[in-house]
Amino acid sequence: MYVSVVLFTADLRLHDHPPLRAALDRARDVVPLFVRDRGVADAGFAVPNRLAFLADCLRDLDAGLRERGGRLVVRSGDVVAEVCRVAAEAGADEVHLAADVSAYAQARERRLRRALAAEGRRLHVHDTVTDAVAPGAVTPAASDHFAVFTPYFRRWSAQGLRGVRAAPRAVRVPEGIVSEGLPSGSAPPGVSPGLAAGGETEGRKRLTAWLRTGVAAYADRHDDLAADATSRLSPHLHFGTLSPVELVQRARRSGGPGAEAFVRQLAWREFHRQVLAARPAAADADYRTRHDRWRSQETAREDIEAWREGRTGYPVVDAAMRQLRHEGWMHNRGRLLTASFLAKTLYVDWRVGARHFLELLVDGDVANNQLNWQWVAGTGTDTRPHRVLNPVTQGRRYDPDGVYVRRWVPELRGIEGRAVHEPWRLPGPERAAAHGYPEPIVALADGLARFRHARGRD
């Protein structure tokens, strides 16, 4: 066999890339292809922060291929039509692709397989490229997926992982395959000013630093909002600039409680992915309905806008929402708090919040984002669906000195210590130090009573 095509999607790396390795083993020449997929743009996932990070990833991938004698071929349009077109131009017999879990990815795979077969070509889909353990590789006896994390994690942890594969030394691309230009280095309008850089080179640098200086303390510090002691590797997992298999294996080799806690969080990502692979409709529909009659967006419009803009009057919620807007990323504890506040304290449909997160998060992954929102809203896999997180209590627990709040809410920098979490309780002269910070948009007791009544638990 002389030519194969490798379609890169959410696997924008050269290290530990099974589709690329298989193509190089089977063919003399390989076309590394990325398609700016019109369907992704039409579905609303091509937002400024992810486009900017993607641009970094594509430039870095192309540079890595050129160091090995190859190059990245970039096309735009319908992904199936473009793959078939490139395969015909190259005279390729095979196309290699990483498996993925979303309904869109599954439909893309089916369409591509049919179109290639009609032209006498084969599609090879590779597991464990975007997951350490493939969705569906472990299942309970009576179901096609696990709906509770702990038994899933036990089975997941017992799975043997494939070996990590080195980046190729050489990639030979056939002559005459036309490529569009790579995206420029200028940020598109609307990009968060504090957005992190993308690309495999940056991801591997972050991973090495994390394993050397961060992971050992992860078990003790991962919920500390001010410490910012998480890995920040989620964007690299989302775009596939890091291999989940390599990440799990290297973390396990580092050992200790911090590494164990970190691997557990990686397993949570794959837990959600195996749920979505089995239940694609859960991206938009309640996994477990509670028969909610959410407040209408018109009725809750002012509350929703206050939440989006970080001016709810609850400092830790507002700090997290402002971090999201500035960085295109949010601390995981902040994600839980802000989601609980919208879905339960304000009783607004979780889909409203999930959509806003996807508009800004650089790591905006359908499985993790939608199913984490459902977990918090109580319509997903959470075994305590009616819990409500109190933002004051949570702020005192996870930002006890108010450092995180003062970092992101400058109006409150004149308020010292724990008082920053309840500025409305300060006496007049001290309250003036809040510089126009708003009063709470809802009393927590009122929000809790409304939620309990809606769920029939009052």
C-alpha positions in Angstrom: 0.0 0.0 0.0 1.4 3.3 -1.0 -0.7 6.2 0.3 -2.9 6.7 3.3 -4.8 9.8 4.7 -4.8 10.6 8.4 -7.7 12.9 9.4 -6.8 14.9 12.5 -9.8 16.0 14.6 -9.5 16.2 18.4 -6.0 14.6 18.3 -3.7 17.5 17.2 -0.3 15.9 18.2 2.5 13.7 16.9 3.4 11.9 20.2 1.4 8.8 20.9 -0.8 9.0 17.9 -2.1 5.5 16.9 -3.8 6.6 13.6 -0.7 8.3 12.3 1.5 5.4 13.4 -0.8 2.9 11.7 -0.8 4.9 8.5 3.0 5.2 8.5 3.3 1.4 9.1 1.0 0.6 6.2 1.8 3.2 3.5 4.8 4.7 1.9 3.3 8.2 1.8 0.8 9.8 4.2 -1.4 12.8 4.0 -1.9 14.5 7.4 -5.2 16.3 6.9 -7.2 18.7 8.9 -10.5 20.0 7.7 -12.1 23.2 8.9 -15.4 21.5 9.3 -18.4 23.6 8.2 -20.6 21.4 10.4 -18.7 22.3 13.5 -19.1 26.0 12.7 -22.8 25.6 11.9 -23.3 23.8 15.2 -21.9 26.9 17.1 -18.7 25.3 18.4 -16.4 27.5 16.5 -16.2 30.3 19.0 -13.3 32.8 19.4 -11.4 31.2 22.3 -11.4 27.7 20.8 -10.6 29.1 17.3 -7.5 30.9 18.7 -6.3 27.9 20.6 -7.0 25.7 17.5 -4.9 28.1 15.4 -1.9 27.6 17.8 -2.4 23.8 17.6 -2.5 23.7 13.8 0.6 25.9 13.5 2.5 23.7 16.0 1.4 20.5 14.4 2.5 21.7 11.0 5.9 22.8 12.4 6.3 19.3 14.0 5.5 17.6 10.7 7.9 19.9 8.8 10.7 19.0 11.2 10.1 15.4 10.0 10.0 16.2 6.3 6.2 16.4 6.1 3.5 19.1 6.3 -0.1 19.5 7.4 -2.7 19.7 4.6 -5.6 22.1 5.5 -8.9 22.2 3.8 -12.3 23.8 4.5 -15.9 22.7 3.9 -17.9 19.6 4.5 -15.5 17.1 6.2 -16.7 14.0 4.3 -16.5 15.7 0.9 -13.1 17.1 1.6 -11.6 13.8 2.9 -12.9 12.0 -0.2 -11.5 14.7 -2.4 -8.0 14.5 -0.8 -8.1 10.7 -0.9 -8.9 10.8 -4.6 -6.2 13.4 -5.3 -3.6 11.4 -3.4 -4.7 8.0 -4.7 -5.1 6.8 -1.1 -6.7 3.5 -0.3 -7.2 4.1 3.4 -8.2 6.9 5.8 -7.3 6.7 9.5 -9.4 8.5 12.1 -9.5 8.7 15.9 -12.8 7.5 17.5 -14.9 10.2 19.3 -18.1 10.2 21.4 -20.4 13.0 20.5 -23.4 12.5 18.3 -21.8 14.7 15.7 -18.6 12.7 15.7 -20.5 9.4 15.5 -22.6 10.7 12.6 -19.4 12.0 10.8 -17.8 8.6 11.1 -20.9 6.8 9.6 -21.1 9.3 6.7 -17.4 9.0 6.1 -17.4 5.2 6.1 -20.2 5.1 3.6 -18.7 7.7 1.3 -15.3 6.1 1.2 -16.7 2.6 0.7 -18.6 3.8 -2.3 -15.3 4.8 -3.8 -13.6 1.6 -2.9 -11.6 3.0 0.1 -11.5 1.9 3.7 -11.9 3.8 6.9 -9.9 2.7 10.0 -11.2 4.1 13.3 -8.7 3.9 16.2 -9.7 3.8 19.9 -7.7 5.1 22.9 -6.6 8.2 21.0 -8.8 10.7 22.9 -9.4 8.4 25.9 -7.1 6.2 28.0 -9.9 3.6 28.2 -12.3 3.5 25.2 -15.9 4.2 25.9 -17.7 0.9 26.1 -14.6 -1.0 27.0 -15.9 -1.5 30.5 -19.7 -1.9 31.1 -21.9 -3.2 33.9 -23.7 -6.5 33.4 -27.1 -5.1 32.6 -26.3 -1.9 30.7 -24.2 -0.4 27.9 -22.6 2.2 30.2 -22.0 3.0 33.9 -24.3 5.6 35.4 -22.4 5.8 38.8 -18.8 6.9 38.9 -17.4 4.8 41.7 -18.0 1.3 40.2 -16.9 2.7 36.8 -13.7 4.0 38.4 -12.9 0.6 39.9 -13.3 -1.1 36.5 -11.5 1.7 34.7 -8.5 1.5 37.1 -8.2 -2.2 36.5 -7.8 -1.9 32.8 -4.4 -2.4 31.2 -3.4 0.5 29.0 -1.7 0.2 25.7 1.9 1.3 25.3 2.7 4.9 24.6 4.0 5.3 21.1 6.8 7.7 20.2 6.4 10.5 17.7 7.5 9.4 14.2 11.0 10.3 13.0 9.9 11.0 9.4 6.6 11.7 7.6 6.6 11.6 3.8 3.7 13.5 2.1 3.0 13.0 -1.6 3.7 15.8 -3.9 0.9 17.9 -5.4 -1.7 17.9 -2.6 -2.8 21.5 -2.3 -3.3 23.0 1.1 -5.0 26.2 2.3 -2.9 28.5 4.5 -2.5 28.0 8.2 -4.4 30.4 10.5 -2.5 33.6 11.3 -1.2 34.3 14.7 -3.5 37.3 15.2 -6.4 36.6 17.7 -9.9 36.7 16.3 -12.3 39.3 17.7 -13.8 38.3 21.0 -10.9 36.3 22.4 -10.4 36.3 26.1 -7.4 38.5 26.9 -5.9 36.0 29.3 -6.3 32.9 27.0 -3.5 30.4 27.3 -1.4 29.4 24.4 -2.2 26.1 22.5 -0.2 23.5 20.7 1.5 20.2 21.5 4.8 21.9 22.3 3.1 24.1 24.9 1.0 21.1 26.2 4.1 18.9 26.8 5.9 21.7 28.5 2.9 22.2 30.8 2.7 18.5 31.5 6.4 18.2 32.4 6.2 21.2 34.8 3.0 19.8 36.3 4.4 16.4 37.1 7.6 18.0 38.4 6.2 20.6 40.7 2.4 20.4 40.9 0.9 17.0 41.1 2.3 16.0 44.5 0.2 18.6 46.2 -2.9 18.0 44.1 -4.9 16.0 46.6 -4.6 18.7 49.2 -4.9 21.8 47.1 -7.0 21.1 44.0 -10.1 22.8 45.6 -8.1 25.8 46.8 -9.4 28.6 44.5 -6.7 31.1 45.4 -3.8 28.6 45.0 -4.7 27.8 41.3 -3.1 24.5 42.0 -4.8 22.4 39.2 -3.0 21.2 36.1 -4.8 23.5 33.5 -4.3 20.7 31.0 -8.0 20.4 30.1 -7.7 22.5 26.9 -4.9 20.2 25.8 -7.0 17.1 26.4 -9.9 18.7 24.6 -7.8 19.4 21.5 -5.8 16.2 21.8 -2.4 17.9 22.0 -1.7 15.5 24.9 -2.4 11.8 25.0 -4.7 10.6 27.8 -2.9 7.3 27.8 0.5 9.0 28.3 -0.9 11.4 30.9 -2.4 8.6 33.0 0.8 6.5 32.8 3.2 9.3 33.6 1.0 10.5 36.5 0.9 7.0 37.9 4.6 6.7 37.7 5.0 9.8 39.7 3.1 8.1 42.6 1.6 9.5 45.8 -1.8 10.7 46.9 -1.7 13.7 44.6 -1.1 11.6 41.5 -3.9 9.2 42.6 -6.3 12.2 43.0 -5.3 13.6 39.6 -5.8 10.3 37.8 -9.3 10.0 39.4 -10.2 13.4 37.8 -9.0 12.1 34.5 -11.3 9.1 35.0 -14.2 11.5 35.6 -13.6 12.9 32.1 -13.8 9.5 30.6 -16.8 8.5 32.8 -18.8 11.4 31.1 -17.5 10.4 27.7 -18.7 6.8 28.1 -22.1 8.2 29.2 -22.4 10.4 26.2 -21.2 7.7 23.8 -24.1 5.5 25.0 -26.6 8.3 25.3 -25.8 11.0 22.7 -29.1 12.8 23.4 -27.8 13.7 26.9 -26.0 16.6 25.3 -29.3 18.4 25.2 -31.9 16.3 27.0 -32.1 15.4 30.7 -30.3 12.2 31.4 -32.7 11.7 34.3 -35.6 14.0 34.2 -36.8 15.7 37.4 -39.8 17.2 35.5 -38.5 20.7 36.1 -40.5 23.6 35.1 -37.6 26.0 34.8 -38.1 29.8 35.0 -38.6 31.2 31.5 -35.6 33.0 30.1 -37.7 36.1 29.7 -38.8 36.0 33.4 -35.2 35.3 34.5 -33.5 37.6 32.0 -32.1 40.1 34.4 -30.8 37.3 36.7 -29.2 35.4 33.8 -27.4 38.6 32.6 -26.2 39.3 36.2 -24.9 35.8 36.4 -23.1 36.0 33.0 -21.5 39.3 33.8 -20.4 38.4 37.3 -22.6 40.8 39.2 -24.9 38.6 41.2 -23.8 40.1 44.6 -22.3 36.8 45.6 -18.5 37.4 45.4 -17.2 33.9 44.8 -19.8 33.3 42.0 -18.9 36.7 40.4 -15.2 36.0 40.7 -15.5 32.7 38.9 -17.6 34.2 36.1 -15.2 37.0 35.6 -12.3 34.5 35.5 -14.2 32.7 32.7 -14.6 35.8 30.7 -11.0 36.9 31.1 -9.2 33.5 30.6 -11.7 31.4 28.7 -11.2 28.9 31.6 -12.5 28.5 35.1 -11.3 26.6 38.2 -13.3 23.4 38.6 -14.6 24.4 42.0 -15.8 27.6 40.4 -17.6 25.7 37.7 -19.5 23.7 40.4 -20.5 26.9 42.4 -21.6 28.9 39.4 -23.6 26.1 37.9 -25.3 25.4 41.2 -26.2 29.0 41.6 -27.8 29.3 38.2 -29.6 26.0 38.1 -30.7 25.7 41.7 -30.5 29.1 43.5 -31.9 31.0 40.4 -33.8 27.9 39.1 -32.7 28.5 35.5 -32.5 25.7 32.9 -29.0 24.1 33.0 -28.9 24.3 29.2 -28.7 28.2 29.5 -25.6 27.9 31.6 -24.1 25.1 29.5 -24.5 27.2 26.4 -22.8 30.2 27.9 -19.9 28.1 29.1 -19.5 26.6 25.6 -19.3 30.1 24.2 -16.3 30.9 26.3 -14.5 27.8 27.6 -11.4 26.9 25.6 -11.8 23.4 26.9 -15.5 23.4 26.0 -16.0 19.7 25.6 -19.6 18.5 24.9 -19.3 15.4 27.2 -17.7 17.1 30.2 -19.5 20.4 29.9 -23.0 19.1 29.4 -22.8 16.2 31.8 -21.1 18.2 34.5 -23.9 20.8 34.2 -26.5 18.0 34.4 -24.7 16.5 37.4 -24.9 19.8 39.2 -28.5 20.5 38.1 -29.5 17.1 39.4 -30.7 15.8 36.1 -27.6 13.8 35.4 -25.7 11.0 37.2 -25.4 12.7 40.6 -26.7 10.4 43.4 -27.7 13.5 45.4 -29.7 15.4 42.8 -31.3 17.9 45.2 -28.1 19.3 46.9 -27.7 23.0 46.7 -24.2 24.6 47.1 -24.3 27.7 49.3 -21.9 30.3 47.7 -21.1 32.0 51.0 -20.2 28.7 52.8 -18.3 27.5 49.8 -16.4 30.8 49.4 -15.3 30.6 53.1 -14.2 27.0 52.7 -12.3 27.2 49.4 -11.2 30.9 49.5 -11.0 31.4 53.3 -8.9 34.6 53.1 -10.8 36.0 50.1 -7.7 36.1 47.9 -9.5 34.6 44.8 -12.4 37.0 45.2 -10.2 40.1 45.4 -8.2 38.9 42.4 -11.2 38.9 40.1 -13.6 41.4 41.8 -11.6 44.6 42.2 -14.5 46.4 43.8 -13.9 44.3 46.9 -10.2 44.7 47.2 -10.6 47.2 50.1 -12.4 44.6 52.2 -10.2 42.4 54.4 -10.4 38.8 55.3 -13.5 36.6 55.3 -15.9 39.5 55.3 -15.3 39.8 51.6 -17.8 36.8 51.1 -20.7 38.8 52.6 -20.0 42.5 51.9 -23.7 43.3 52.3 -23.4 42.6 56.0 -20.7 45.2 56.6 -21.6 48.4 58.5 -22.1 51.6 56.4 -18.5 53.0 56.3 -17.0 49.6 55.6 -19.7 48.8 53.0 -18.7 51.9 51.1 -15.3 50.2 50.5 -17.1 47.9 48.1 -17.2 50.6 45.5 -20.6 50.0 44.0 -20.5 46.2 44.2 -24.2 45.1 43.8 -26.5 43.7 46.5 -27.4 40.0 46.1 -29.9 39.5 43.3 -31.7 36.9 45.4 -31.7 35.9 49.1 -30.2 32.4 49.4 -33.2 31.3 51.6 -35.6 32.4 49.0 -33.7 30.6 46.2 -33.6 27.4 48.2 -37.3 27.6 49.0 -38.2 28.1 45.3 -36.0 25.2 44.3 -37.4 22.8 46.9 -40.9 23.8 46.0 -40.2 23.2 42.3 -38.8 19.8 43.0 -41.7 19.0 45.4 -39.5 18.7 48.4 -40.9 21.5 50.6 
